[in-house]
Amino acid sequence: MSAPDRQQLQAAIFDAIGAIAPEVDPADIRPDQPLRQQVDLDSFDFLNVIIRLHEILGIDIPESDYGELLTLDRAVDYLLRRCGGSTAGK
C-alpha cells in the first residue's frame, strides 16, 4: 500500500474529529489556526482524536509529538512524515 497523500490525511483528521465532535463542519476549519480551539477539543477529546488517527492510519503518535498537531496544516505535514509520504504539493 502506498503512503497516503495530503487529501487522504486531511480526510483522516476530519474523520477523527468527527467521531469526537460530530457537529464540526470540516469546511469551517482554517488550516493555519490552532485546531483544538477551532473545534473546542479539551485534552481528553484531543487524546481521543490521536487514538482515532492511530486506528485509521496504523501509526503511533508519541505524546512528545502532540505539539506537531497544533494546526491542520502542521498535522498533515507531520502525518505525511510519519506515514513516509512527501510534503511536496502543499
MOSULMO-V724903 format. One record per residue. N is the residue number from 0. OMEGA is omega in whole degrees, 0 to 359 (* if undefined). BURIAL is + if it has 24 or more other C-alpha atoms within 12 Angstrom, else -. D_LAST is the distance of its C-alpha to the last C-alpha in whole Angstrom. Layout:
BEGIN
N;OMEGA;BURIAL;D_LAST + N;OMEGA;BURIAL;D_LAST
END
This chain:
BEGIN
0;181;-;22 + 1;179;-;18 + 2;178;-;16 + 3;178;+;14 + 4;183;+;10 + 5;181;+;8 + 6;180;-;10 + 7;179;-;13 + 8;176;+;12 + 9;178;+;12 + 10;178;-;15 + 11;178;+;17 + 12;178;+;16 + 13;177;+;18 + 14;181;+;20 + 15;178;+;21 + 16;180;+;21 + 17;178;-;23 + 18;181;-;26 + 19;183;+;27 + 20;185;-;26 + 21;181;-;27 + 22;182;-;27 + 23;175;-;24 + 24;181;-;22 + 25;179;-;18 + 26;180;-;18 + 27;182;-;19 + 28;177;-;17 + 29;187;-;15 + 30;184;+;12 + 31;181;-;13 + 32;180;-;16 + 33;186;-;18 + 34;184;+;18 + 35;180;+;22 + 36;182;-;23 + 37;184;-;21 + 38;175;+;23 + 39;178;-;26 + 40;172;+;26 + 41;186;-;28 + 42;178;-;28 + 43;177;-;30 + 44;180;-;28 + 45;177;+;25 + 46;177;-;26 + 47;175;-;27 + 48;178;+;23 + 49;179;+;22 + 50;180;+;25 + 51;176;+;24 + 52;176;+;21 + 53;180;-;23 + 54;183;-;25 + 55;189;+;22 + 56;180;+;20 + 57;178;-;23 + 58;175;-;22 + 59;175;-;23 + 60;182;+;22 + 61;181;-;24 + 62;180;-;25 + 63;180;-;25 + 64;183;-;21 + 65;178;-;21 + 66;178;-;20 + 67;183;+;16 + 68;185;+;16 + 69;179;+;17 + 70;178;+;14 + 71;179;+;12 + 72;180;+;9 + 73;179;+;11 + 74;180;+;12 + 75;178;+;10 + 76;180;+;9 + 77;182;+;12 + 78;175;+;13 + 79;179;+;11 + 80;182;-;13 + 81;182;+;16 + 82;179;+;16 + 83;179;-;15 + 84;180;-;12 + 85;176;-;9 + 86;178;-;6 + 87;178;-;6 + 88;182;-;4 + 89;*;-;0
END
